[in-house]
């Protein structure tokens, strides 16, 4: 029997079934709509707060750091605010979201570049027991593979540059 894996590129989720036949590997792609957070710890925050809608197609990487020995934590600003959000957020003006996510138990990390604070479109790949993020930009190339992904927090944010 084959192994099911999920590849997520923005809003497109592709279910991959890998079937091993002696020395031959057959990959079957099945396309379905899905989100980057489907296998994340804390995905319930997005499901309940945003009615399961939260894409990270335009994000700014404010920073990232290694924490707790082998976790990679990202501080991100997301320009695309979902249509549905908590009523209490309407009390203050905001035009972005601050998202903190952690790739836990890093297996591999490759980083080259000269700065953060850039807008990009990350590619996330989510398997059972494995999460990956790839960022390719003129000033930053990043690849991280970890055992799991955790959504730490999501808060409204006012970015004066985006008004």
MARFIFI-967948 format. One record per atom (N, C-alpha, C, O): residue number from 1; residue in one letter; atom name; x, y, z. Coordinates in nm, 2 decimals. Layout:
% MARFIFI-967948
num,residuo,atomo,X,Y,Z
NUM,a,CA,X,Y,Z .
...
% end
This chain:
% MARFIFI-967948
num,residuo,atomo,X,Y,Z
1,x,N,0.08,-0.12,0.00 .
1,x,CA,0.00,0.00,0.00 .
1,x,C,0.09,0.12,0.00 .
1,x,O,0.20,0.12,0.05 .
2,x,N,0.04,0.23,-0.05 .
2,x,CA,0.12,0.35,-0.07 .
2,x,C,0.11,0.44,0.06 .
2,x,O,0.03,0.42,0.14 .
3,x,N,0.20,0.54,0.06 .
3,x,CA,0.20,0.64,0.16 .
3,x,C,0.14,0.77,0.11 .
3,x,O,0.16,0.81,-0.01 .
4,x,N,0.05,0.83,0.19 .
4,x,CA,-0.01,0.96,0.15 .
4,x,C,0.06,1.07,0.21 .
4,x,O,0.10,1.07,0.32 .
5,x,N,0.09,1.17,0.12 .
5,x,CA,0.16,1.29,0.16 .
5,x,C,0.09,1.41,0.10 .
5,x,O,0.02,1.39,0.00 .
6,x,N,0.11,1.53,0.17 .
6,x,CA,0.04,1.65,0.12 .
6,x,C,0.14,1.75,0.09 .
6,x,O,0.23,1.78,0.17 .
7,x,N,0.13,1.81,-0.03 .
7,x,CA,0.22,1.92,-0.07 .
7,x,C,0.13,2.04,-0.09 .
7,x,O,0.03,2.04,-0.16 .
8,x,N,0.17,2.15,-0.01 .
8,x,CA,0.09,2.27,-0.02 .
8,x,C,0.17,2.39,-0.08 .
8,x,O,0.28,2.42,-0.04 .
9,x,N,0.11,2.45,-0.18 .
9,x,CA,0.17,2.57,-0.24 .
9,x,C,0.07,2.68,-0.24 .
9,x,O,-0.02,2.68,-0.33 .
10,x,N,0.08,2.77,-0.15 .
10,x,CA,-0.02,2.88,-0.13 .
10,x,C,-0.15,2.82,-0.10 .
10,x,O,-0.16,2.75,0.01 .
11,x,N,-0.25,2.84,-0.18 .
11,x,CA,-0.38,2.78,-0.16 .
11,x,C,-0.40,2.65,-0.22 .
11,x,O,-0.51,2.58,-0.19 .
12,x,N,-0.31,2.60,-0.30 .
12,x,CA,-0.33,2.47,-0.37 .
12,x,C,-0.27,2.36,-0.29 .
12,x,O,-0.15,2.37,-0.25 .
13,x,N,-0.34,2.26,-0.26 .
13,x,CA,-0.29,2.14,-0.19 .
13,x,C,-0.30,2.03,-0.28 .
13,x,O,-0.40,2.00,-0.35 .
14,x,N,-0.19,1.95,-0.29 .
14,x,CA,-0.18,1.84,-0.38 .
14,x,C,-0.15,1.72,-0.29 .
14,x,O,-0.06,1.71,-0.21 .
15,x,N,-0.24,1.62,-0.30 .
15,x,CA,-0.22,1.49,-0.22 .
15,x,C,-0.14,1.40,-0.31 .
15,x,O,-0.17,1.38,-0.43 .
16,x,N,-0.03,1.36,-0.25 .
16,x,CA,0.06,1.27,-0.33 .
16,x,C,0.05,1.13,-0.27 .
16,x,O,0.06,1.11,-0.14 .
17,x,N,0.03,1.03,-0.35 .
17,x,CA,0.04,0.89,-0.30 .
17,x,C,0.16,0.83,-0.36 .
17,x,O,0.17,0.82,-0.49 .
18,x,N,0.25,0.78,-0.28 .
18,x,CA,0.37,0.72,-0.33 .
18,x,C,0.35,0.57,-0.31 .
18,x,O,0.32,0.52,-0.20 .
19,x,N,0.37,0.50,-0.42 .
19,x,CA,0.35,0.35,-0.42 .
19,x,C,0.49,0.29,-0.46 .
19,x,O,0.54,0.33,-0.57 .
20,x,N,0.54,0.20,-0.38 .
20,x,CA,0.67,0.14,-0.41 .
20,x,C,0.64,0.00,-0.48 .
20,x,O,0.57,-0.08,-0.42 .
21,x,N,0.69,-0.02,-0.60 .
21,x,CA,0.68,-0.15,-0.67 .
21,x,C,0.82,-0.19,-0.70 .
21,x,O,0.88,-0.14,-0.79 .
22,x,N,0.88,-0.28,-0.62 .
22,x,CA,1.01,-0.33,-0.64 .
22,x,C,1.11,-0.21,-0.64 .
22,x,O,1.12,-0.14,-0.53 .
23,x,N,1.17,-0.18,-0.74 .
23,x,CA,1.27,-0.06,-0.75 .
23,x,C,1.20,0.06,-0.81 .
23,x,O,1.27,0.16,-0.82 .
24,x,N,1.08,0.05,-0.85 .
24,x,CA,1.01,0.16,-0.92 .
24,x,C,0.93,0.24,-0.82 .
24,x,O,0.86,0.18,-0.74 .
25,x,N,0.93,0.37,-0.83 .
25,x,CA,0.84,0.46,-0.75 .
25,x,C,0.74,0.53,-0.84 .
25,x,O,0.78,0.59,-0.94 .
26,x,N,0.62,0.51,-0.81 .
26,x,CA,0.51,0.58,-0.88 .
26,x,C,0.45,0.68,-0.79 .
26,x,O,0.41,0.65,-0.68 .
27,x,N,0.44,0.81,-0.84 .
27,x,CA,0.38,0.92,-0.76 .
27,x,C,0.25,0.96,-0.83 .
27,x,O,0.25,0.99,-0.95 .
28,x,N,0.14,0.96,-0.76 .
28,x,CA,0.01,0.99,-0.81 .
28,x,C,-0.03,1.12,-0.75 .
28,x,O,-0.04,1.13,-0.62 .
29,x,N,-0.06,1.23,-0.82 .
29,x,CA,-0.10,1.36,-0.77 .
29,x,C,-0.25,1.37,-0.78 .
29,x,O,-0.31,1.34,-0.88 .
30,x,N,-0.31,1.41,-0.67 .
30,x,CA,-0.45,1.44,-0.66 .
30,x,C,-0.46,1.58,-0.61 .
30,x,O,-0.41,1.61,-0.50 .
31,x,N,-0.52,1.67,-0.69 .
31,x,CA,-0.53,1.81,-0.65 .
31,x,C,-0.66,1.83,-0.57 .
31,x,O,-0.77,1.78,-0.60 .
32,x,N,-0.64,1.91,-0.46 .
32,x,CA,-0.76,1.95,-0.38 .
32,x,C,-0.72,2.08,-0.31 .
32,x,O,-0.61,2.11,-0.29 .
33,x,N,-0.83,2.16,-0.28 .
33,x,CA,-0.81,2.29,-0.22 .
33,x,C,-0.78,2.27,-0.07 .
33,x,O,-0.85,2.19,0.00 .
34,x,N,-0.67,2.33,-0.02 .
34,x,CA,-0.64,2.32,0.12 .
34,x,C,-0.55,2.43,0.16 .
34,x,O,-0.52,2.52,0.09 .
35,x,N,-0.51,2.43,0.29 .
35,x,CA,-0.44,2.54,0.34 .
35,x,C,-0.31,2.49,0.41 .
35,x,O,-0.29,2.37,0.44 .
36,x,N,-0.21,2.58,0.42 .
36,x,CA,-0.08,2.55,0.48 .
36,x,C,-0.08,2.50,0.62 .
36,x,O,0.01,2.43,0.66 .
37,x,N,-0.19,2.53,0.69 .
37,x,CA,-0.19,2.50,0.84 .
37,x,C,-0.27,2.36,0.87 .
37,x,O,-0.29,2.33,0.99 .
38,x,N,-0.31,2.29,0.77 .
38,x,CA,-0.39,2.17,0.79 .
38,x,C,-0.33,2.07,0.89 .
38,x,O,-0.41,2.01,0.97 .
39,x,N,-0.20,2.06,0.90 .
39,x,CA,-0.14,1.96,0.99 .
39,x,C,-0.07,2.03,1.10 .
39,x,O,0.01,1.96,1.18 .
40,x,N,-0.09,2.16,1.13 .
40,x,CA,-0.02,2.23,1.23 .
40,x,C,-0.08,2.21,1.37 .
40,x,O,-0.21,2.19,1.38 .
41,x,N,0.00,2.22,1.47 .
41,x,CA,-0.05,2.22,1.61 .
41,x,C,-0.10,2.36,1.63 .
41,x,O,-0.04,2.46,1.60 .
42,x,N,-0.22,2.37,1.68 .
42,x,CA,-0.29,2.50,1.70 .
42,x,C,-0.37,2.55,1.58 .
42,x,O,-0.41,2.67,1.57 .
43,x,N,-0.39,2.46,1.48 .
43,x,CA,-0.47,2.50,1.36 .
43,x,C,-0.61,2.54,1.40 .
43,x,O,-0.68,2.61,1.32 .
44,x,N,-0.66,2.50,1.52 .
44,x,CA,-0.79,2.54,1.56 .
44,x,C,-0.81,2.69,1.58 .
44,x,O,-0.92,2.74,1.56 .
45,x,N,-0.70,2.76,1.61 .
45,x,CA,-0.70,2.90,1.61 .
45,x,C,-0.75,2.96,1.48 .
45,x,O,-0.84,3.05,1.48 .
46,x,N,-0.69,2.91,1.37 .
46,x,CA,-0.73,2.96,1.24 .
46,x,C,-0.87,2.91,1.20 .
46,x,O,-0.95,2.99,1.15 .
47,x,N,-0.90,2.79,1.23 .
47,x,CA,-1.03,2.74,1.20 .
47,x,C,-1.14,2.81,1.27 .
47,x,O,-1.25,2.84,1.21 .
48,x,N,-1.12,2.85,1.40 .
48,x,CA,-1.23,2.91,1.47 .
48,x,C,-1.23,3.06,1.44 .
48,x,O,-1.34,3.12,1.43 .
49,x,N,-1.11,3.13,1.44 .
49,x,CA,-1.11,3.27,1.43 .
49,x,C,-1.14,3.32,1.29 .
49,x,O,-1.21,3.42,1.27 .
50,x,N,-1.09,3.25,1.19 .
50,x,CA,-1.10,3.29,1.05 .
50,x,C,-1.19,3.20,0.96 .
50,x,O,-1.18,3.21,0.84 .
51,x,N,-1.26,3.11,1.02 .
51,x,CA,-1.35,3.02,0.94 .
51,x,C,-1.27,2.94,0.84 .
51,x,O,-1.31,2.93,0.73 .
52,x,N,-1.15,2.90,0.89 .
52,x,CA,-1.07,2.81,0.81 .
52,x,C,-1.00,2.88,0.69 .
52,x,O,-0.96,2.81,0.59 .
53,x,N,-1.00,3.01,0.69 .
53,x,CA,-0.94,3.09,0.57 .
53,x,C,-0.82,3.17,0.62 .
53,x,O,-0.85,3.26,0.70 .
54,x,N,-0.70,3.14,0.58 .
54,x,CA,-0.59,3.22,0.62 .
54,x,C,-0.47,3.19,0.53 .
54,x,O,-0.40,3.09,0.56 .
55,x,N,-0.45,3.26,0.42 .
55,x,CA,-0.34,3.23,0.33 .
55,x,C,-0.22,3.32,0.37 .
55,x,O,-0.24,3.43,0.42 .
56,x,N,-0.11,3.27,0.34 .
56,x,CA,0.02,3.34,0.36 .
56,x,C,0.09,3.37,0.23 .
56,x,O,0.21,3.35,0.22 .
57,x,N,0.01,3.42,0.13 .
57,x,CA,0.07,3.44,0.00 .
57,x,C,0.15,3.57,0.00 .
57,x,O,0.25,3.57,-0.08 .
58,x,N,0.12,3.66,0.08 .
58,x,CA,0.21,3.78,0.09 .
58,x,C,0.24,3.81,0.24 .
58,x,O,0.16,3.86,0.31 .
59,x,N,0.36,3.77,0.27 .
59,x,CA,0.40,3.78,0.41 .
59,x,C,0.54,3.86,0.41 .
59,x,O,0.61,3.86,0.32 .
60,x,N,0.56,3.92,0.53 .
60,x,CA,0.69,3.99,0.55 .
60,x,C,0.75,3.91,0.66 .
60,x,O,0.70,3.89,0.77 .
61,x,N,0.88,3.86,0.64 .
61,x,CA,0.95,3.79,0.74 .
61,x,C,1.02,3.90,0.83 .
61,x,O,1.12,3.96,0.78 .
62,x,N,0.97,3.92,0.95 .
62,x,CA,1.03,4.02,1.04 .
62,x,C,1.15,3.97,1.10 .
62,x,O,1.24,4.04,1.13 .
63,x,N,1.15,3.84,1.13 .
63,x,CA,1.27,3.78,1.19 .
63,x,C,1.24,3.63,1.22 .
63,x,O,1.13,3.58,1.22 .
64,x,N,1.35,3.56,1.25 .
64,x,CA,1.34,3.42,1.29 .
64,x,C,1.46,3.39,1.38 .
64,x,O,1.57,3.45,1.37 .
65,x,N,1.44,3.29,1.47 .
65,x,CA,1.55,3.26,1.56 .
65,x,C,1.53,3.12,1.61 .
65,x,O,1.42,3.06,1.61 .
66,x,N,1.64,3.06,1.65 .
66,x,CA,1.64,2.93,1.71 .
66,x,C,1.61,2.94,1.86 .
66,x,O,1.67,3.02,1.93 .
67,x,N,1.51,2.86,1.90 .
67,x,CA,1.47,2.87,2.04 .
67,x,C,1.46,2.72,2.09 .
67,x,O,1.44,2.63,2.01 .
68,x,N,1.46,2.70,2.22 .
68,x,CA,1.44,2.57,2.29 .
68,x,C,1.53,2.46,2.22 .
68,x,O,1.48,2.35,2.20 .
69,x,N,1.65,2.49,2.20 .
69,x,CA,1.75,2.40,2.15 .
69,x,C,1.74,2.37,2.00 .
69,x,O,1.84,2.38,1.93 .
70,x,N,1.62,2.33,1.95 .
70,x,CA,1.61,2.29,1.81 .
70,x,C,1.48,2.33,1.74 .
70,x,O,1.43,2.27,1.65 .
71,x,N,1.42,2.45,1.79 .
71,x,CA,1.30,2.50,1.72 .
71,x,C,1.33,2.63,1.65 .
71,x,O,1.41,2.71,1.70 .
72,x,N,1.27,2.65,1.53 .
72,x,CA,1.29,2.77,1.46 .
72,x,C,1.16,2.85,1.46 .
72,x,O,1.06,2.80,1.41 .
73,x,N,1.17,2.96,1.52 .
73,x,CA,1.05,3.05,1.54 .
73,x,C,1.05,3.17,1.44 .
73,x,O,1.16,3.23,1.43 .
74,x,N,0.94,3.19,1.37 .
74,x,CA,0.93,3.30,1.28 .
74,x,C,0.83,3.40,1.33 .
74,x,O,0.73,3.37,1.39 .
75,x,N,0.87,3.53,1.31 .
75,x,CA,0.78,3.64,1.34 .
75,x,C,0.74,3.70,1.20 .
75,x,O,0.83,3.75,1.13 .
76,x,N,0.61,3.68,1.16 .
76,x,CA,0.57,3.72,1.03 .
76,x,C,0.46,3.83,1.04 .
76,x,O,0.38,3.83,1.13 .
77,x,N,0.45,3.91,0.93 .
77,x,CA,0.34,4.00,0.92 .
77,x,C,0.27,3.96,0.79 .
77,x,O,0.33,3.95,0.68 .
78,x,N,0.14,3.95,0.80 .
78,x,CA,0.06,3.90,0.68 .
78,x,C,-0.03,4.02,0.64 .
78,x,O,-0.11,4.07,0.71 .
79,x,N,-0.01,4.06,0.51 .
79,x,CA,-0.09,4.17,0.45 .
79,x,C,-0.24,4.13,0.43 .
79,x,O,-0.33,4.21,0.43 .
80,x,N,-0.26,4.00,0.39 .
80,x,CA,-0.39,3.95,0.36 .
80,x,C,-0.47,3.92,0.48 .
80,x,O,-0.45,3.81,0.54 .
81,x,N,-0.56,4.01,0.52 .
81,x,CA,-0.64,3.99,0.64 .
81,x,C,-0.77,3.91,0.59 .
81,x,O,-0.84,3.96,0.50 .
82,x,N,-0.80,3.80,0.65 .
82,x,CA,-0.92,3.73,0.62 .
82,x,C,-1.05,3.82,0.64 .
82,x,O,-1.05,3.91,0.72 .
83,x,N,-1.15,3.79,0.56 .
83,x,CA,-1.28,3.86,0.57 .
83,x,C,-1.34,3.85,0.71 .
83,x,O,-1.40,3.94,0.76 .
84,x,N,-1.33,3.73,0.77 .
84,x,CA,-1.39,3.70,0.90 .
84,x,C,-1.28,3.71,1.00 .
84,x,O,-1.17,3.65,0.99 .
85,x,N,-1.30,3.79,1.11 .
85,x,CA,-1.20,3.80,1.22 .
85,x,C,-1.29,3.83,1.34 .
85,x,O,-1.40,3.87,1.33 .
86,x,N,-1.23,3.82,1.46 .
86,x,CA,-1.30,3.84,1.59 .
86,x,C,-1.35,3.99,1.60 .
86,x,O,-1.28,4.08,1.56 .
87,x,N,-1.47,4.00,1.64 .
87,x,CA,-1.54,4.13,1.66 .
87,x,C,-1.45,4.23,1.75 .
87,x,O,-1.44,4.35,1.72 .
88,x,N,-1.39,4.17,1.85 .
88,x,CA,-1.31,4.25,1.94 .
88,x,C,-1.19,4.32,1.87 .
88,x,O,-1.14,4.42,1.92 .
89,x,N,-1.15,4.27,1.76 .
89,x,CA,-1.04,4.33,1.69 .
89,x,C,-1.08,4.46,1.62 .
89,x,O,-1.00,4.54,1.59 .
90,x,N,-1.21,4.48,1.60 .
90,x,CA,-1.26,4.60,1.53 .
90,x,C,-1.25,4.72,1.62 .
90,x,O,-1.26,4.83,1.57 .
91,x,N,-1.22,4.70,1.75 .
91,x,CA,-1.21,4.82,1.84 .
91,x,C,-1.08,4.90,1.80 .
91,x,O,-1.08,5.02,1.83 .
92,x,N,-0.98,4.84,1.75 .
92,x,CA,-0.86,4.91,1.71 .
92,x,C,-0.84,4.89,1.56 .
92,x,O,-0.87,4.79,1.50 .
93,x,N,-0.77,4.99,1.50 .
93,x,CA,-0.74,4.99,1.36 .
93,x,C,-0.63,4.89,1.33 .
93,x,O,-0.53,4.89,1.41 .
94,x,N,-0.64,4.81,1.23 .
94,x,CA,-0.53,4.72,1.19 .
94,x,C,-0.54,4.70,1.04 .
94,x,O,-0.65,4.71,0.98 .
95,x,N,-0.43,4.67,0.97 .
95,x,CA,-0.43,4.64,0.83 .
95,x,C,-0.35,4.52,0.80 .
95,x,O,-0.32,4.49,0.68 .
96,x,N,-0.30,4.44,0.90 .
96,x,CA,-0.22,4.32,0.88 .
96,x,C,-0.24,4.24,1.00 .
96,x,O,-0.30,4.27,1.10 .
97,x,N,-0.18,4.12,1.00 .
97,x,CA,-0.18,4.03,1.11 .
97,x,C,-0.03,3.99,1.14 .
97,x,O,0.05,3.98,1.06 .
98,x,N,-0.01,3.98,1.27 .
98,x,CA,0.12,3.93,1.32 .
98,x,C,0.10,3.79,1.35 .
98,x,O,0.02,3.75,1.44 .
99,x,N,0.18,3.70,1.29 .
99,x,CA,0.17,3.56,1.30 .
99,x,C,0.31,3.51,1.35 .
99,x,O,0.41,3.54,1.29 .
100,x,N,0.30,3.43,1.46 .
100,x,CA,0.42,3.37,1.51 .
100,x,C,0.40,3.22,1.50 .
100,x,O,0.31,3.16,1.56 .
101,x,N,0.49,3.15,1.42 .
101,x,CA,0.49,3.01,1.40 .
101,x,C,0.62,2.95,1.43 .
101,x,O,0.73,3.02,1.42 .
102,x,N,0.62,2.83,1.48 .
102,x,CA,0.74,2.76,1.52 .
102,x,C,0.75,2.62,1.45 .
102,x,O,0.66,2.54,1.45 .
103,x,N,0.87,2.60,1.39 .
103,x,CA,0.90,2.47,1.33 .
103,x,C,0.97,2.39,1.44 .
103,x,O,1.09,2.43,1.47 .
104,x,N,0.91,2.29,1.49 .
104,x,CA,0.96,2.22,1.61 .
104,x,C,1.05,2.10,1.58 .
104,x,O,1.02,2.03,1.48 .
105,x,N,1.15,2.08,1.65 .
105,x,CA,1.25,1.97,1.63 .
105,x,C,1.30,1.97,1.49 .
105,x,O,1.28,1.88,1.41 .
106,x,N,1.38,2.08,1.46 .
106,x,CA,1.44,2.10,1.33 .
106,x,C,1.53,1.98,1.29 .
106,x,O,1.61,1.94,1.37 .
107,x,N,1.50,1.93,1.17 .
107,x,CA,1.58,1.82,1.12 .
107,x,C,1.69,1.87,1.03 .
107,x,O,1.80,1.82,1.03 .
108,x,N,1.66,1.98,0.95 .
108,x,CA,1.75,2.04,0.86 .
108,x,C,1.72,2.19,0.85 .
108,x,O,1.60,2.23,0.84 .
109,x,N,1.83,2.27,0.85 .
109,x,CA,1.81,2.41,0.83 .
109,x,C,1.92,2.46,0.74 .
109,x,O,2.04,2.45,0.77 .
110,x,N,1.88,2.53,0.63 .
110,x,CA,1.98,2.59,0.54 .
110,x,C,1.93,2.74,0.52 .
110,x,O,1.82,2.76,0.48 .
111,x,N,2.02,2.83,0.55 .
111,x,CA,1.99,2.97,0.54 .
111,x,C,2.11,3.04,0.48 .
111,x,O,2.23,3.03,0.52 .
112,x,N,2.08,3.12,0.37 .
112,x,CA,2.18,3.21,0.32 .
112,x,C,2.11,3.34,0.28 .
112,x,O,2.00,3.34,0.23 .
113,x,N,2.18,3.45,0.30 .
113,x,CA,2.12,3.57,0.27 .
113,x,C,2.18,3.69,0.36 .
113,x,O,2.27,3.67,0.44 .
114,x,N,2.12,3.80,0.33 .
114,x,CA,2.18,3.92,0.40 .
114,x,C,2.08,4.00,0.49 .
114,x,O,2.12,4.09,0.56 .
115,x,N,1.95,3.96,0.48 .
115,x,CA,1.86,4.04,0.57 .
115,x,C,1.72,3.98,0.57 .
115,x,O,1.69,3.88,0.50 .
116,x,N,1.64,4.03,0.67 .
116,x,CA,1.49,3.99,0.68 .
116,x,C,1.42,4.12,0.65 .
116,x,O,1.48,4.22,0.61 .
117,x,N,1.29,4.12,0.67 .
117,x,CA,1.21,4.24,0.64 .
117,x,C,1.17,4.25,0.50 .
117,x,O,1.17,4.36,0.44 .
118,x,N,1.15,4.13,0.44 .
118,x,CA,1.12,4.13,0.30 .
118,x,C,0.98,4.06,0.28 .
118,x,O,0.94,3.97,0.35 .
119,x,N,0.91,4.11,0.17 .
119,x,CA,0.79,4.04,0.13 .
119,x,C,0.82,3.92,0.05 .
119,x,O,0.90,3.93,-0.04 .
120,x,N,0.75,3.81,0.08 .
120,x,CA,0.78,3.69,0.00 .
120,x,C,0.66,3.60,0.00 .
120,x,O,0.56,3.62,0.07 .
121,x,N,0.67,3.49,-0.08 .
121,x,CA,0.57,3.39,-0.09 .
121,x,C,0.63,3.26,-0.04 .
121,x,O,0.70,3.19,-0.13 .
122,x,N,0.62,3.22,0.08 .
122,x,CA,0.68,3.09,0.13 .
122,x,C,0.61,2.97,0.07 .
122,x,O,0.49,2.98,0.05 .
123,x,N,0.68,2.87,0.05 .
123,x,CA,0.62,2.74,0.01 .
123,x,C,0.62,2.65,0.14 .
123,x,O,0.73,2.63,0.19 .
124,x,N,0.51,2.59,0.18 .
124,x,CA,0.51,2.50,0.29 .
124,x,C,0.47,2.37,0.24 .
124,x,O,0.38,2.35,0.15 .
125,x,N,0.53,2.27,0.30 .
125,x,CA,0.50,2.13,0.26 .
125,x,C,0.47,2.06,0.40 .
125,x,O,0.54,2.07,0.49 .
126,x,N,0.35,1.99,0.41 .
126,x,CA,0.31,1.94,0.53 .
126,x,C,0.28,1.79,0.52 .
126,x,O,0.19,1.75,0.44 .
127,x,N,0.36,1.71,0.59 .
127,x,CA,0.33,1.56,0.59 .
127,x,C,0.30,1.53,0.74 .
127,x,O,0.31,1.61,0.83 .
128,x,N,0.25,1.41,0.76 .
128,x,CA,0.24,1.36,0.89 .
128,x,C,0.37,1.34,0.95 .
128,x,O,0.45,1.27,0.90 .
129,x,N,0.40,1.41,1.06 .
129,x,CA,0.53,1.40,1.13 .
129,x,C,0.64,1.48,1.06 .
129,x,O,0.76,1.47,1.10 .
130,x,N,0.61,1.57,0.97 .
130,x,CA,0.71,1.65,0.90 .
130,x,C,0.65,1.77,0.84 .
130,x,O,0.55,1.77,0.78 .
131,x,N,0.72,1.89,0.86 .
131,x,CA,0.68,2.01,0.80 .
131,x,C,0.80,2.08,0.74 .
131,x,O,0.91,2.07,0.80 .
132,x,N,0.78,2.15,0.63 .
132,x,CA,0.89,2.22,0.57 .
132,x,C,0.84,2.36,0.52 .
132,x,O,0.73,2.38,0.50 .
133,x,N,0.94,2.45,0.52 .
133,x,CA,0.92,2.58,0.46 .
133,x,C,1.03,2.62,0.38 .
133,x,O,1.15,2.59,0.41 .
134,x,N,1.00,2.68,0.26 .
134,x,CA,1.11,2.72,0.17 .
134,x,C,1.08,2.87,0.13 .
134,x,O,0.97,2.90,0.10 .
135,x,N,1.18,2.95,0.14 .
135,x,CA,1.17,3.09,0.10 .
135,x,C,1.29,3.11,0.00 .
135,x,O,1.40,3.09,0.03 .
136,x,N,1.25,3.16,-0.12 .
136,x,CA,1.35,3.19,-0.22 .
136,x,C,1.33,3.34,-0.26 .
136,x,O,1.22,3.38,-0.31 .
137,x,N,1.43,3.42,-0.23 .
137,x,CA,1.42,3.56,-0.26 .
137,x,C,1.56,3.61,-0.29 .
137,x,O,1.66,3.54,-0.26 .
138,x,N,1.57,3.73,-0.36 .
138,x,CA,1.70,3.78,-0.40 .
138,x,C,1.80,3.79,-0.28 .
138,x,O,1.92,3.78,-0.29 .
139,x,N,1.74,3.83,-0.16 .
139,x,CA,1.83,3.86,-0.04 .
139,x,C,1.82,3.75,0.07 .
139,x,O,1.89,3.76,0.17 .
140,x,N,1.74,3.65,0.05 .
140,x,CA,1.72,3.54,0.15 .
140,x,C,1.68,3.41,0.08 .
140,x,O,1.58,3.40,0.01 .
141,x,N,1.75,3.31,0.11 .
141,x,CA,1.71,3.17,0.07 .
141,x,C,1.71,3.09,0.20 .
141,x,O,1.81,3.09,0.28 .
142,x,N,1.60,3.03,0.23 .
142,x,CA,1.58,2.96,0.35 .
142,x,C,1.51,2.83,0.33 .
142,x,O,1.41,2.82,0.25 .
143,x,N,1.55,2.72,0.39 .
143,x,CA,1.49,2.59,0.39 .
143,x,C,1.49,2.54,0.53 .
143,x,O,1.60,2.53,0.59 .
144,x,N,1.38,2.49,0.58 .
144,x,CA,1.37,2.43,0.71 .
144,x,C,1.28,2.31,0.71 .
144,x,O,1.17,2.32,0.66 .
145,x,N,1.33,2.20,0.76 .
145,x,CA,1.25,2.08,0.77 .
145,x,C,1.25,2.04,0.92 .
145,x,O,1.35,2.04,0.98 .
146,x,N,1.13,2.02,0.97 .
146,x,CA,1.11,1.99,1.11 .
146,x,C,1.01,1.88,1.13 .
146,x,O,0.94,1.84,1.04 .
147,x,N,1.00,1.83,1.25 .
147,x,CA,0.91,1.73,1.28 .
147,x,C,0.76,1.78,1.29 .
147,x,O,0.67,1.70,1.27 .
148,x,N,0.74,1.90,1.33 .
148,x,CA,0.61,1.96,1.34 .
148,x,C,0.61,2.11,1.33 .
148,x,O,0.71,2.17,1.34 .
149,x,N,0.49,2.16,1.31 .
149,x,CA,0.47,2.31,1.29 .
149,x,C,0.36,2.35,1.40 .
149,x,O,0.26,2.28,1.41 .
150,x,N,0.39,2.46,1.47 .
150,x,CA,0.30,2.51,1.57 .
150,x,C,0.27,2.65,1.54 .
150,x,O,0.35,2.73,1.51 .
151,x,N,0.14,2.68,1.55 .
151,x,CA,0.09,2.82,1.53 .
151,x,C,0.09,2.88,1.67 .
151,x,O,0.00,2.84,1.75 .
152,x,N,0.18,2.96,1.71 .
152,x,CA,0.19,3.02,1.84 .
152,x,C,0.09,3.13,1.87 .
152,x,O,0.02,3.12,1.97 .
153,x,N,0.08,3.22,1.78 .
153,x,CA,-0.01,3.33,1.80 .
153,x,C,-0.05,3.40,1.67 .
153,x,O,0.03,3.40,1.58 .
154,x,N,-0.17,3.47,1.67 .
154,x,CA,-0.21,3.55,1.56 .
154,x,C,-0.28,3.67,1.63 .
154,x,O,-0.37,3.66,1.71 .
155,x,N,-0.22,3.79,1.59 .
155,x,CA,-0.28,3.91,1.65 .
155,x,C,-0.29,4.02,1.54 .
155,x,O,-0.22,4.02,1.44 .
156,x,N,-0.39,4.11,1.56 .
156,x,CA,-0.40,4.22,1.46 .
156,x,C,-0.28,4.31,1.47 .
156,x,O,-0.22,4.32,1.58 .
157,x,N,-0.25,4.38,1.36 .
157,x,CA,-0.13,4.46,1.36 .
157,x,C,-0.15,4.58,1.26 .
157,x,O,-0.21,4.56,1.16 .
158,x,N,-0.11,4.70,1.31 .
158,x,CA,-0.12,4.81,1.22 .
158,x,C,0.02,4.85,1.17 .
158,x,O,0.11,4.88,1.24 .
159,x,N,0.03,4.84,1.04 .
159,x,CA,0.16,4.87,0.97 .
159,x,C,0.14,5.00,0.89 .
159,x,O,0.07,5.00,0.79 .
160,x,N,0.20,5.10,0.94 .
160,x,CA,0.19,5.23,0.88 .
160,x,C,0.23,5.24,0.73 .
160,x,O,0.18,5.32,0.65 .
161,x,N,0.33,5.15,0.69 .
161,x,CA,0.38,5.15,0.56 .
161,x,C,0.27,5.10,0.46 .
161,x,O,0.28,5.13,0.34 .
162,x,N,0.17,5.02,0.50 .
162,x,CA,0.08,4.96,0.41 .
162,x,C,-0.05,5.04,0.40 .
162,x,O,-0.15,4.99,0.33 .
163,x,N,-0.06,5.16,0.45 .
163,x,CA,-0.19,5.24,0.44 .
163,x,C,-0.18,5.32,0.31 .
163,x,O,-0.28,5.39,0.28 .
% end
